[in-house]
Amino acid sequence: MALWALTLILFIIVIAVFAPFIAKYDPAAQDLSQRLKAPSLTHILGTDDLGRDVFSRMVYGARVSISVGFFAVSITLFIGIIFGMVSGYFGGWVDSVIMRFTDIILCFPTFFLILIVIAFFEPSIINVMVVIGITSWPGLARIVRAEVLSIREREFVLASKMLAVSRLRMFFAHILPNVISPIIVYAAIGIGGAILTESGLSFLGLGVQPPMSSWGQILMQGKDYIYVAWWLSLFPGLVILITVLSFNMIGEALRDILDPKDNKI
């Protein structure tokens, strides 16, 4: 199942990269004479209330949704890894300050915190990426900290300290390679979560703004026509479901593969 999920993700990424060659129509081109047309050979996923081709909008929407997922998780990894490693390695008051700050962030529901931040900035794809990234790091920071607390007492770390290895080299040459497994798993699952969050924001009108399209935005536009144009809600909803589920399945598979406790000789 994980291989099927990986195949689907790679397929979606290929579609996003080659969107100009795959989309038959301009995703922003309006044709009111083709308004709310059902799926057909001309428009394989139908048209929306402005006569725009839904398939073309879905293809270009893949670019936005996938980009948000990867970019937001990259920010999350950067912040979470730095905070987690510093907290676990130094301990003491440094650990207390970082963890208490992390606990404060965790007290707020992530989506609610994102809504608060978005309210102070103009909705755009860049703002959505950054906001999702900077509000999703606490979970990763706690995971990295727990791993570092164990690794810092091992012999190779103590030997490196005795050899006066610089802290920067200690972090990135000795500690980080030994905590990379849970980070990879978190990243795989986090991409799906970021895509789902972006879809929710776009559904509320706080995400990607027209003329750009994302899967959540297409879903939002279809809610007013769900009884007369079912395809406007069905297809973007299915794509979001399949994509997020695929990333979660990849994450679960990576966890089983990278967890040495589950590997049987």
C-alpha positions in Angstrom: 0.0 0.0 0.0 2.9 2.4 0.7 4.3 1.8 -2.7 0.9 2.6 -4.3 0.8 5.7 -2.1 4.3 6.7 -3.2 3.3 6.1 -6.9 0.3 8.4 -6.5 2.4 11.1 -4.9 5.0 11.0 -7.6 2.2 11.1 -10.2 0.7 14.2 -8.6 4.1 15.9 -8.4 4.7 15.1 -12.1 1.3 16.7 -12.9 2.1 19.8 -10.9 5.5 20.2 -12.6 4.2 19.8 -16.1 0.9 21.6 -15.5 1.2 23.9 -18.6 1.6 20.9 -20.9 -1.2 18.8 -19.2 -3.9 21.4 -18.8 -5.9 21.8 -22.0 -7.4 25.2 -21.0 -6.2 28.3 -19.2 -7.4 27.8 -15.6 -8.4 31.5 -15.3 -10.2 31.7 -18.7 -13.9 32.3 -18.3 -16.6 31.3 -20.7 -20.1 31.9 -19.4 -21.6 29.9 -22.3 -20.0 26.8 -20.8 -21.2 27.6 -17.2 -21.7 24.6 -14.9 -21.3 22.0 -17.7 -21.2 18.4 -16.4 -18.1 16.2 -17.1 -17.8 15.3 -20.8 -15.1 14.6 -23.4 -14.7 18.4 -23.9 -14.3 19.1 -20.1 -13.5 15.8 -18.4 -14.2 17.2 -14.9 -16.8 19.7 -16.0 -16.8 23.5 -15.6 -17.5 25.9 -12.7 -19.9 28.7 -12.3 -17.7 31.0 -14.4 -17.3 28.5 -17.2 -13.7 27.6 -16.2 -12.4 24.1 -16.9 -12.2 22.3 -13.6 -9.5 19.8 -14.7 -7.2 22.6 -15.7 -7.8 24.4 -12.4 -7.2 21.1 -10.5 -3.9 20.6 -12.4 -2.7 24.1 -11.5 -4.1 23.7 -8.0 -1.8 20.7 -7.5 1.2 23.1 -7.9 -0.1 25.3 -5.1 -1.1 22.6 -2.7 2.1 20.5 -3.2 4.2 23.6 -2.9 2.5 24.7 0.3 3.0 21.2 1.8 6.7 21.0 1.0 7.6 24.6 1.8 5.6 24.7 5.1 7.2 21.5 6.3 10.7 22.8 5.4 10.1 25.8 7.8 8.7 23.4 10.4 11.8 21.2 10.2 14.2 24.1 10.4 12.6 25.5 13.5 11.7 22.2 15.2 15.2 20.7 14.7 17.0 23.7 16.0 14.9 24.1 19.1 14.7 20.4 19.8 18.5 19.9 19.5 19.4 23.0 21.5 16.9 22.1 24.2 18.0 18.4 24.5 21.7 19.0 24.3 22.1 21.9 26.7 19.4 21.0 29.2 19.0 23.0 32.4 17.4 26.5 32.1 17.8 26.5 28.3 15.7 23.3 28.1 13.1 24.7 30.6 12.7 28.0 28.7 12.3 26.3 25.2 10.0 23.6 26.5 7.8 26.1 28.4 7.5 28.2 25.3 6.7 25.1 23.3 4.0 24.2 25.8 2.4 27.6 25.4 2.3 27.2 21.6 0.8 23.7 22.1 -2.0 25.1 24.3 -3.5 26.9 21.3 -5.2 24.8 18.6 -3.0 25.0 15.5 -5.7 26.0 13.1 -7.0 28.6 15.5 -3.5 30.0 15.9 -3.1 30.1 12.1 -6.4 32.0 11.8 -5.2 34.6 14.3 -1.9 35.2 12.4 -3.6 35.3 9.0 -6.0 37.9 10.3 -3.1 40.4 10.6 -1.7 39.7 7.1 -3.1 39.8 3.6 -4.0 36.3 2.5 -1.5 35.0 -0.1 0.3 31.7 -0.9 3.6 32.9 0.7 1.8 34.0 3.9 0.0 30.7 4.1 3.2 28.7 3.7 5.0 30.7 6.3 2.2 30.7 8.8 1.6 26.9 8.6 5.4 26.4 9.0 5.9 28.6 12.0 2.9 27.2 13.9 3.6 23.5 13.3 7.0 23.0 14.9 6.3 22.3 18.6 5.5 18.6 18.0 8.7 18.0 16.1 10.8 20.0 18.7 9.6 17.6 21.4 10.4 14.5 19.4 13.9 15.8 18.5 14.5 16.8 22.2 13.6 13.3 23.4 16.0 11.7 21.0 18.8 14.1 21.8 18.4 13.5 25.5 19.2 9.9 24.9 22.0 10.4 22.4 23.9 13.0 24.3 24.9 10.4 26.9 26.3 7.9 24.4 29.9 7.1 24.2 30.6 8.7 20.8 29.2 12.0 21.9 31.2 11.9 25.2 34.3 11.1 23.2 33.7 14.0 20.8 33.4 16.3 23.8 36.7 15.1 25.1 38.3 15.8 21.7 37.0 19.4 21.9 34.8 19.0 18.8 32.9 22.3 18.1 29.2 22.4 19.0 28.3 23.1 15.4 30.1 20.0 14.3 28.7 18.0 17.2 25.1 19.0 16.2 25.3 18.3 12.5 27.9 15.6 12.2 27.2 13.5 15.3 23.7 14.1 16.7 21.5 15.0 13.8 22.3 11.9 11.7 21.2 9.8 14.7 17.8 11.6 15.1 17.0 11.7 11.4 14.7 8.8 11.3 11.8 10.3 13.3 12.3 13.6 11.5 11.8 11.9 8.1 8.6 10.3 9.4 7.3 13.5 10.8 8.1 15.3 7.5 6.2 12.8 5.4 3.1 13.0 7.6 3.5 16.8 8.0 3.3 17.4 4.3 -0.2 15.9 4.2 -1.2 17.9 7.3 0.0 21.1 5.7 -1.9 20.4 2.5 -5.1 19.7 4.6 -4.5 23.0 6.5 -4.1 25.0 3.4 -7.2 23.4 1.9 -9.1 24.4 5.1 -7.9 28.0 4.9 -8.7 28.3 1.2 -12.2 26.9 1.9 -12.7 29.7 4.4 -11.4 32.2 1.9 -8.2 32.9 3.9 -5.8 31.0 1.8 -4.8 31.3 -1.9 -6.6 34.2 -3.6 -8.0 34.3 -7.2 -6.9 34.1 -9.9 -4.6 31.4 -8.4 -6.4 28.1 -7.7 -5.9 25.5 -5.1 -7.9 22.4 -4.3 -9.4 24.0 -1.2 -10.5 27.0 -3.2 -12.2 24.9 -5.8 -13.9 23.0 -3.1 -15.1 26.2 -1.5 -16.5 27.6 -4.8 -18.4 24.3 -5.3 -20.2 24.3 -2.0 -22.9 26.8 -3.3 -23.6 24.5 -6.3 -23.4 21.1 -4.6 -27.0 20.1 -5.6 -26.7 21.2 -9.2 -23.0 20.7 -9.9 -21.8 17.8 -7.8 -18.4 17.6 -9.6 -17.2 20.9 -8.2 -17.1 19.4 -4.7 -16.5 15.7 -5.5 -13.3 15.9 -7.5 -11.2 18.3 -5.3 -12.4 16.6 -2.2 -11.3 13.2 -3.5 -7.9 14.5 -4.6 -7.3 16.1 -1.1 -8.4 12.9 0.5 -6.1 10.7 -1.6 -3.1 13.0 -1.4 -3.3 13.4 2.4 -3.9 9.7 2.9 -1.0 8.8 0.7 1.4 11.0 2.6 0.2 9.5 5.9 0.6 6.0 4.6 4.2 6.8 3.4 4.9 8.2 6.9 3.6 5.0 8.6 5.6 2.8 6.3 8.8 4.9 6.9 8.2 4.6 10.7 8.0 0.8 10.4 11.1 0.7 8.2 13.3 3.1 10.2 12.3 1.9 13.7 15.0 -0.6 14.7 12.8 -2.1 17.4 10.4 -3.4 14.7 13.2 -4.8 12.5 13.5 -8.5 12.9 16.7 -10.3 11.9 
